[in-house]
């Protein structure tokens, strides 16, 4: 029964999107077929979906973990970028190291960089009472210029045609499996997802985070150090977002590229809201959104429909889910 609102929201969103596509003069059947069938039909489409799933899942966790403590981390984009910068710096400056040393160093550097970036907002929040929404959004802009400086001035690739660094060493690249090749960052993201879910649902710290988010005053009266718990949630969120940047460098791009964050922040927040803050639901919702994102590219190729229409579908899913809450609440009131 819990799945019914999700299925209804997806179906209604696809129906409305089909009507919009038809109104714009495109073939809605061909467009919907491209969105729904592309991922399972080919190995390439499935691998691309998994590659898209990794940053979306990690950035959704970066939003949902602080959200569980009643804090809003809107800085996943910036934390991802500084994580990518740190991984790139390690991969270039220590390029002579073997994979067994260099790859862990790059990924650990990305985690620490993301944690430091979110730690700045957490410090401002805890010590100076600065709203974390404001500080994390502003830190995003700082990260954009930092990336541009590193890609244009520190290690520029003059042949790239756009701001990008020279490639990292071969030892900094994630191994691949399957054919077509899938980077093993997918497996790492699965492990991280499992650890985060278990931490949030089965550990004392995870319970404290949820308690602070549900009722901070009551949690404080019961001995929970609410300020420290909120800071911890922000740090964990930043670490996960930083890892997403490291995986993008080590698994997808092989270097730092301006714009590599794509629209992952927006989609991560949408995923977290569609999952309704549930850590367990995040990976599954992220896979569905990744499916739509890869299908959007296929829709653009096959039906010449603008890929941006998929953002309409994703937004409509969230709207219909929110409406389902309103309808369910009214039906319960009438029944009582």
C-alpha positions, -999 to +999 in steps of 0.1 A: +000+000+000+029+024+007+040+020-029+006+030-044+012+068-041+046+065-057+033+044-086+003+068-091+026+098-090+049+083-116+021+073-139+003+107-136+036+125-142+043+105-174+007+111-185+010+149-181+044+149-198+030+129-227+002+155-231+028+183-230+049+166-256+018+161-278+008+197-274+043+208-286+038+188-317+061+157-310+052+120-309+043+112-273+043+074-278+078+074-293+091+098-266+077+077-237+090+045-253+125+061-254+123+071-217+110+038-204+128+013-226+163+027-232+178+016-199+168-021-198+171-026-236+209-022-240+239-029-218+252+006-226+220+022-214+221+002-182+257+011-175+251+048-182+222+046-157+244+031-130+271+058-137+244+085-133+230+067-102+263+070-082+265+108-079+227+112-076+225+087-047+255+102-029+242+138-032+208+127-021+224+111+010+243+144+015+210+161+017+189+135+036+214+128+065+215+164+077+177+166+070+172+138+095+187+162+121+165+191+110+193+208+090+193+217+054+225+210+035+221+228+002+258+227-004+262+192-019+272+208-052+301+227-037+311+198-015+312+175-045+334+200-064+359+205-037+360+167-033+368+165-070+394+192-067+411+173-039+411+140-058+425+157-089+452+174-069+463+141-054+460+123-087+482+148-105+509+156-078+513+119-069+508+104-103+538+081-100+523+061-072+507+027-080+470+022-080+469+004-046+482+036-030+471+065-053+434+056-057+427+053-019+446+086-014+425+103-040+392+090-026+401+098+010+412+133+000+378+139-017+360+127+015+381+149+038+377+179+014+339+176+014+339+172+051+359+204+056+337+223+032+305+213+051+324+218+084+327+255+075+289+258+073+285+236+104+309+258+124+291+290+113+258+273+122+268+261+157+291+289+168+277+320+152+241+309+145+244+315+108+216+297+089+231+267+072+209+272+040+226+305+034+261+294+042+260+262+021+245+280-009+272+308-007+299+282-003+287+266-036+296+298-054+331+298-038+336+263-050+327+273-086+355+299-087+379+276-070+374+249-096+377+275-124+410+287-109+425+252-105+414+242-141+425+275-157+456+285-137+471+256-117+470+225-139+453+237-171+448+215-202+454+240-229+441+217-256+407+210-239+389+241-253+372+247-220+384+250-184+398+215-175+429+202-158+454+177-172+445+141-166+453+124-133+477+095-131+466+061-142+468+049-106+441+073-097+415+058-120+389+033-108+391-002-124+363-012-147+343-043-151+318-057-176+314-048-213+307-020-219+330-009-191+314+001-157+337+018-132+338+001-098+327+033-081+292+018-086+302-010-062+317+015-038+285+036-039+265+004-030+287-002+000+284+034+011+247+033+007+244+002+029+267+017+056+247+049+057+214+031+059+226+008+087+242+037+105+210+058+103+186+030+113+206+007+137+232+028+156+229+051+186+243+080+167+218+075+139+190+074+165+203+106+181+203+123+146+167+113+141+157+123+176+171+158+171+153+162+138+120+151+153+121+172+184+153+190+193+141+202+227+129+168+238+162+152+226+182+178+246+161+170+277+169+133+274+207+140+273+214+142+236+240+167+227+219+183+200+244+208+187+272+182+183+247+158+167+236+184+141+273+192+133+280+155+129+251+151+104+265+180+084+300+166+084+287+132+072+267+148+045+297+168+033+319+137+033+295+117+012+292+146-013+329+149-015+332+112-023+308+117-052+333+142-066+362+119-062+343+091-079+334+114-108+371+122-113+384+087-108+357+069-127+341+091-153+362+121-164+398+113-154+404+150-146+387+181-133+362+197-157+342+228-152+305+220-151+310+184-140+284+188-113+257+190-139+223+193-122+231+168-095+224+191-066+188+198-078+182+162-085+197+151-052+173+174-033+144+161-054+154+125-047+156+132-010+121+148-010+105+121-031+121+095-007+105+116+021+137+116+040+140+078+042+176+066+039+164+032+027+143+047-001+171+070-014+190+044-036+158+032-052+144+066-060+178+076-073+178+047-097+144+057-110+156+093-115+188+080-132+165+059-155+146+090-165+178+110-170+193+085-194+159+080-211+159+118-216+190+116-238+175+088-258+142+108-262+161+137-275+179+115-301+150+094-311+120+117-309+138+151-311+120+161-279+140+185-256+156+165-228+146+193-203+111+179-204+123+151-181+128+178-154+091+184-157+084+147-151+106+147-121+090+178-107+055+165-113+063+132-095+072+153-064+041+175-068+018+145-071+034+128-041+027+159-021-008+160-033-013+124-023-004+133+013-030+160+012-057+137-002-048+109+022-050+133+052-085+145+041-098+110+036-086+100+071-104+130+085-136+121+068-133+085+079-129+095+115 
